[in-house]
Protein backbone atom coordinates (compact mmCIF):
# COMPACT_ATOMS: atom_id res chain seq x y z
CA UNK A 1 0.00 0.00 0.00
CA UNK A 2 1.21 3.51 -0.83
CA UNK A 3 0.56 6.34 1.63
CA UNK A 4 0.26 9.89 0.28
CA UNK A 5 1.48 12.44 2.82
CA UNK A 6 0.94 16.20 2.41
CA UNK A 7 3.71 18.46 3.71
CA UNK A 8 4.80 22.08 3.69
CA UNK A 9 8.40 23.19 3.12
CA UNK A 10 9.22 26.02 5.55
CA UNK A 11 12.24 27.83 6.89
CA UNK A 12 13.37 30.07 9.72
CA UNK A 13 16.55 31.95 8.77
CA UNK A 14 17.11 29.36 6.01
CA UNK A 15 17.10 26.57 8.59
CA UNK A 16 14.64 24.52 6.53
CA UNK A 17 12.11 21.87 7.48
CA UNK A 18 9.32 19.69 6.19
CA UNK A 19 6.19 20.41 8.22
CA UNK A 20 3.77 17.49 8.53
CA UNK A 21 0.36 17.90 10.19
CA UNK A 22 -0.47 14.47 11.61
CA UNK A 23 -4.19 15.32 11.52
CA UNK A 24 -3.96 14.98 7.73
CA UNK A 25 -2.82 11.34 8.04
CA UNK A 26 -4.94 8.20 8.53
CA UNK A 27 -3.01 7.52 11.76
CA UNK A 28 -0.09 9.22 13.56
CA UNK A 29 3.29 7.79 12.49
CA UNK A 30 5.23 5.90 15.15
CA UNK A 31 8.77 6.81 16.23
CA UNK A 32 10.42 4.36 13.84
CA UNK A 33 8.43 5.75 10.90
CA UNK A 34 9.34 9.32 11.86
CA UNK A 35 12.99 8.30 11.99
CA UNK A 36 12.82 6.65 8.56
CA UNK A 37 11.01 9.62 7.06
CA UNK A 38 13.58 12.05 8.48
CA UNK A 39 16.58 10.11 7.17
CA UNK A 40 15.03 9.55 3.74
CA UNK A 41 13.16 12.79 3.07
CA UNK A 42 15.80 15.19 4.45
CA UNK A 43 18.48 13.75 2.14
CA UNK A 44 19.27 16.63 -0.21
CA UNK A 45 20.44 14.33 -3.01
CA UNK A 46 17.96 11.46 -2.93
CA UNK A 47 15.02 12.91 -0.98
CA UNK A 48 13.25 16.26 -0.77
CA UNK A 49 16.00 17.97 1.22
CA UNK A 50 15.76 19.64 4.63
CA UNK A 51 17.50 20.05 7.98
CA UNK A 52 14.69 18.21 9.75
CA UNK A 53 10.99 17.37 9.96
CA UNK A 54 8.44 19.13 12.17
CA UNK A 55 5.68 16.72 13.20
CA UNK A 56 2.60 18.64 14.39
CA UNK A 57 -0.28 17.11 16.32
CA UNK A 58 -3.11 18.06 18.70
CA UNK A 59 -2.25 18.65 22.36
CA UNK A 60 -4.27 18.24 25.52
CA UNK A 61 -2.42 21.08 27.25
CA UNK A 62 -1.68 23.59 24.48
CA UNK A 63 -2.89 24.80 21.09
CA UNK A 64 -0.79 22.14 19.41
CA UNK A 65 2.25 19.92 19.81
CA UNK A 66 5.53 19.88 17.87
CA UNK A 67 8.22 17.25 17.65
CA UNK A 68 11.39 17.78 15.63
CA UNK A 69 13.42 15.01 14.00
CA UNK A 70 16.88 15.82 12.63
CA UNK A 71 18.14 14.72 9.25
CA UNK A 72 19.96 11.77 10.84
CA UNK A 73 16.73 10.45 12.38
CA UNK A 74 17.38 11.58 15.95
CA UNK A 75 14.76 13.55 17.87
CA UNK A 76 15.77 17.01 19.14
CA UNK A 77 14.51 18.45 22.42
CA UNK A 78 13.64 21.76 20.80
CA UNK A 79 14.18 23.90 17.73
CA UNK A 80 13.71 27.66 17.83
CA UNK A 81 13.58 28.21 14.08
CA UNK A 82 11.24 25.26 13.70
CA UNK A 83 9.03 26.53 16.52
CA UNK A 84 8.52 29.83 14.67
CA UNK A 85 7.33 27.92 11.60
CA UNK A 86 5.15 25.54 13.60
CA UNK A 87 3.84 28.46 15.65
CA UNK A 88 2.81 30.32 12.51
CA UNK A 89 0.97 27.23 11.28
CA UNK A 90 -0.94 26.86 14.57
CA UNK A 91 -1.67 30.61 14.72
CA UNK A 92 -3.23 30.48 11.26
CA UNK A 93 -5.03 27.24 12.06
CA UNK A 94 -6.56 28.56 15.30
CA UNK A 95 -7.07 32.19 14.27
CA UNK A 96 -5.26 33.39 17.42
CA UNK A 97 -2.39 35.89 17.62
CA UNK A 98 -0.81 34.19 20.63
CA UNK A 99 -0.68 30.45 21.09
CA UNK A 100 1.11 27.83 23.18
CA UNK A 101 2.95 24.87 21.69
CA UNK A 102 3.77 21.68 23.56
CA UNK A 103 7.37 20.70 22.79
CA UNK A 104 9.27 17.68 24.06
CA UNK A 105 10.27 19.32 27.35
CA UNK A 106 8.09 22.42 27.82
CA UNK A 107 4.97 24.28 26.73
CA UNK A 108 6.18 27.47 25.03
CA UNK A 109 4.51 30.69 23.93
CA UNK A 110 4.48 31.83 20.30
CA UNK A 111 3.02 35.16 19.23
CA UNK A 112 2.60 36.99 15.96
CA UNK A 113 5.06 39.88 15.85
CA UNK A 114 4.95 43.10 13.87
CA UNK A 115 5.67 41.93 10.34
CA UNK A 116 8.70 43.11 8.43
CA UNK A 117 8.46 44.16 4.77
CA UNK A 118 6.15 41.38 3.51
CA UNK A 119 7.84 38.90 5.89
CA UNK A 120 5.70 37.27 8.61
CA UNK A 121 7.58 37.52 11.93
CA UNK A 122 6.97 35.55 15.10
CA UNK A 123 8.29 35.66 18.66
CA UNK A 124 8.93 32.37 20.42
CA UNK A 125 9.88 31.63 23.99
CA UNK A 126 13.11 29.69 24.52
CA UNK A 127 13.17 28.02 27.94
CA UNK A 128 14.07 26.50 30.34
CA UNK A 129 17.68 27.71 30.53
CA UNK A 130 20.05 25.58 32.61
CA UNK A 131 23.81 25.57 33.20
CA UNK A 132 24.12 22.36 35.21
CA UNK A 133 26.15 19.78 33.22
CA UNK A 134 23.57 17.04 33.87
CA UNK A 135 21.06 18.89 31.69
CA UNK A 136 23.15 18.55 28.52
CA UNK A 137 24.47 15.92 29.56
CA UNK A 138 28.18 16.68 29.99
CA UNK A 139 30.81 14.66 31.83
CA UNK A 140 32.62 16.97 34.25
CA UNK A 141 33.27 17.31 37.97
CA UNK A 142 32.45 21.03 37.84
CA UNK A 143 29.05 22.44 38.80
CA UNK A 144 28.98 24.52 35.60
CA UNK A 145 31.15 25.34 32.61
CA UNK A 146 31.20 29.10 32.02
CA UNK A 147 34.13 30.63 30.12
CA UNK A 148 36.27 27.56 30.77
CA UNK A 149 39.07 26.03 28.74
CA UNK A 150 38.54 22.47 27.52
CA UNK A 151 42.07 21.38 26.67
CA UNK A 152 41.05 18.58 24.31
CA UNK A 153 39.17 21.12 22.19
CA UNK A 154 41.33 24.24 22.12
CA UNK A 155 44.18 25.84 24.03
CA UNK A 156 42.87 29.35 23.41
CA UNK A 157 39.07 29.31 23.39
CA UNK A 158 36.85 29.65 26.44
CA UNK A 159 33.65 27.60 26.34
CA UNK A 160 30.27 27.90 28.04
CA UNK A 161 27.93 24.90 28.24
CA UNK A 162 24.17 25.26 28.72
CA UNK A 163 20.85 23.73 27.73
CA UNK A 164 17.84 25.64 26.37
CA UNK A 165 16.66 22.82 26.71
CA UNK A 166 18.72 21.16 23.97
CA UNK A 167 22.48 21.16 24.66
CA UNK A 168 24.82 23.91 23.48
CA UNK A 169 28.54 24.60 23.70
CA UNK A 170 29.35 28.25 22.99
CA UNK A 171 32.67 30.01 22.34
CA UNK A 172 33.28 33.70 21.63
CA UNK A 173 35.90 33.89 18.88
CA UNK A 174 37.98 36.31 16.85
CA UNK A 175 37.41 37.15 13.20
CA UNK A 176 40.41 35.01 12.28
CA UNK A 177 39.06 32.04 14.21
CA UNK A 178 35.65 32.42 12.56
CA UNK A 179 37.30 32.02 9.16
CA UNK A 180 39.52 29.09 10.17
CA UNK A 181 38.99 25.36 9.87
CA UNK A 182 39.12 24.91 13.65
CA UNK A 183 35.33 25.05 13.87
CA UNK A 184 34.97 21.86 11.86
CA UNK A 185 37.58 20.04 13.94
CA UNK A 186 36.11 21.07 17.30
CA UNK A 187 32.53 20.31 16.26
CA UNK A 188 33.41 16.91 14.84
CA UNK A 189 35.36 16.03 17.99
CA UNK A 190 32.52 16.69 20.46
CA UNK A 191 30.01 14.92 18.21
CA UNK A 192 32.07 11.77 17.90
CA UNK A 193 33.43 9.62 20.70
CA UNK A 194 34.74 12.12 23.24
CA UNK A 195 35.20 12.43 27.02
CA UNK A 196 32.74 15.31 27.48
CA UNK A 197 29.45 14.83 25.63
CA UNK A 198 28.14 11.24 25.46
CA UNK A 199 25.18 12.30 23.29
CA UNK A 200 26.99 14.97 21.27
CA UNK A 201 26.26 18.70 21.46
CA UNK A 202 25.36 21.71 19.31
CA UNK A 203 28.43 23.92 18.92
CA UNK A 204 28.32 27.66 18.21
CA UNK A 205 31.06 30.17 17.45
CA UNK A 206 30.17 33.78 18.25
CA UNK A 207 31.80 36.91 16.86
CA UNK A 208 30.80 40.15 18.66
CA UNK A 209 30.28 42.90 16.07
CA UNK A 210 29.39 45.70 18.49
CA UNK A 211 27.23 45.97 21.59
CA UNK A 212 23.90 44.37 20.79
CA UNK A 213 25.09 42.77 17.52
CA UNK A 214 26.70 39.36 17.07
CA UNK A 215 27.37 36.84 14.31
CA UNK A 216 26.79 33.16 15.08
CA UNK A 217 27.79 30.03 13.18
CA UNK A 218 26.45 26.71 14.46
CA UNK A 219 27.16 23.03 14.02
CA UNK A 220 23.89 21.27 14.83
CA UNK A 221 24.07 17.87 16.43
CA UNK A 222 22.64 15.33 14.00
CA UNK A 223 22.78 17.74 11.04
CA UNK A 224 26.15 19.50 10.70
CA UNK A 225 26.73 23.18 9.95
CA UNK A 226 23.41 24.88 9.16
CA UNK A 227 22.51 28.36 7.95
CA UNK A 228 21.08 29.09 11.39
CA UNK A 229 19.92 27.44 14.62
CA UNK A 230 17.30 29.24 16.70
CA UNK A 231 18.17 27.81 20.09
CA UNK A 232 21.88 28.33 19.35
CA UNK A 233 21.33 32.00 18.52
CA UNK A 234 19.33 32.34 21.72
CA UNK A 235 21.99 30.62 23.84
CA UNK A 236 24.72 32.64 22.12
CA UNK A 237 22.89 35.88 22.94
CA UNK A 238 22.79 34.94 26.61
CA UNK A 239 26.50 34.09 26.62
CA UNK A 240 27.24 37.39 24.83
CA UNK A 241 25.28 39.27 27.50
CA UNK A 242 27.16 37.50 30.30
CA UNK A 243 30.40 38.66 28.67
CA UNK A 244 29.35 42.29 28.24
CA UNK A 245 28.53 42.25 24.52
CA UNK A 246 24.76 42.72 24.95
CA UNK A 247 22.25 43.92 27.53
CA UNK A 248 19.35 42.08 29.08
CA UNK A 249 15.83 43.27 28.28
CA UNK A 250 17.21 44.92 25.11
CA UNK A 251 17.07 43.57 21.54
CA UNK A 252 20.14 41.73 20.29
CA UNK A 253 20.57 41.44 16.51
CA UNK A 254 21.99 38.05 15.61
CA UNK A 255 23.40 37.62 12.10
CA UNK A 256 23.91 34.20 10.55
CA UNK A 257 24.52 32.69 7.14
CA UNK A 258 20.76 32.47 6.56
CA UNK A 259 19.79 36.04 7.49
CA UNK A 260 19.29 37.55 10.93
CA UNK A 261 16.97 37.42 13.93
CA UNK A 262 16.51 39.40 17.12
CA UNK A 263 16.60 38.06 20.64
CA UNK A 264 15.67 39.52 24.02
CA UNK A 265 17.09 38.03 27.22
CA UNK A 266 14.97 38.24 30.36
CA UNK A 267 16.40 40.16 33.32
CA UNK A 268 17.34 37.04 35.30
CA UNK A 269 18.30 35.04 32.20
CA UNK A 270 15.79 32.24 32.78
CA UNK A 271 14.23 32.63 29.34
CA UNK A 272 15.06 34.12 25.96
CA UNK A 273 12.69 35.46 23.32
CA UNK A 274 13.58 34.75 19.69
CA UNK A 275 12.03 36.94 16.97
CA UNK A 276 12.30 36.07 13.29
CA UNK A 277 10.64 34.79 10.16
CA UNK A 278 8.53 31.71 9.63
CA UNK A 279 8.51 31.47 5.84
CA UNK A 280 6.53 29.11 3.60
CA UNK A 281 8.40 27.88 0.51
CA UNK A 282 5.99 25.37 -1.02
CA UNK A 283 3.36 22.70 -0.36
CA UNK A 284 3.81 19.19 -1.61
CA UNK A 285 2.88 15.53 -1.33
CA UNK A 286 5.21 12.56 -1.01
CA UNK A 287 4.28 8.94 -1.64
CA UNK A 288 5.58 6.38 0.85
CA UNK A 289 5.67 2.62 0.38
CA UNK A 290 6.28 0.75 3.64
CA UNK A 291 8.64 -1.85 2.18
CA UNK A 292 10.31 0.31 -0.48
CA UNK A 293 10.40 3.78 1.09
CA UNK A 294 10.01 7.00 -0.89
CA UNK A 295 8.03 6.37 -4.08
CA UNK A 296 8.08 9.94 -5.37
CA UNK A 297 7.02 13.45 -4.44
CA UNK A 298 5.60 16.55 -6.09
CA UNK A 299 5.10 20.25 -5.38
CA UNK A 300 1.45 21.34 -5.35
CA UNK A 301 1.77 25.05 -4.50
CA UNK A 302 4.55 27.60 -4.24
CA UNK A 303 4.82 30.82 -2.19
CA UNK A 304 7.02 33.01 -4.45
CA UNK A 305 6.08 36.32 -2.78
CA UNK A 306 7.29 35.05 0.60
CA UNK A 307 10.53 33.77 -0.86
CA UNK A 308 11.19 37.06 -2.67
CA UNK A 309 10.48 39.06 0.49
CA UNK A 310 12.82 36.95 2.61
CA UNK A 311 15.54 37.17 -0.05
CA UNK A 312 15.71 40.91 0.67
CA UNK A 313 16.44 40.18 4.35
CA UNK A 314 19.02 37.64 3.29
CA UNK A 315 20.76 40.16 1.05
CA UNK A 316 20.99 42.63 3.94
CA UNK A 317 22.62 39.94 6.09
CA UNK A 318 25.07 39.03 3.32
CA UNK A 319 26.09 42.69 3.03
CA UNK A 320 26.84 42.74 6.76
CA UNK A 321 28.81 39.47 6.55
CA UNK A 322 30.80 40.78 3.58
CA UNK A 323 31.51 44.03 5.42
CA UNK A 324 32.86 42.16 8.46
CA UNK A 325 34.54 39.06 7.03
CA UNK A 326 35.16 39.95 3.38
CA UNK A 327 33.15 36.94 2.15
CA UNK A 328 29.46 36.30 1.44
CA UNK A 329 29.21 33.24 3.67
CA UNK A 330 31.29 32.16 6.65
Secondary structure, 3 states (H helix, E strand, C coil): CEEEEEEEEEEECCEEEEEEEHHHCCCCCCHHHHHHHHHHHCCCCCCCCCCEEEEEECCCCCCEEEEEEECCCCEECCCHHHHHHHHHHHHHHHCCCEEEEECCCCEEEEEECCCECCECEEEEEECCCECEHHHCCCCCCCCECCCECCCCCCCCCCEEEEECCCEEEEEECCHHHHCCCHHHHHHHHHCCCCCCCCCCCEEEEEEEEECCEEEEEEEECCCEEECCCHHHHHHHHHHHHHCCCCCCCCCEEEEECCEEEEEEECCCCCCEEEEEECEEEEEEEEEEECCCEEEEEEEEEECHHHHHHHHHHHHHHHHHHHHHHCCCCC
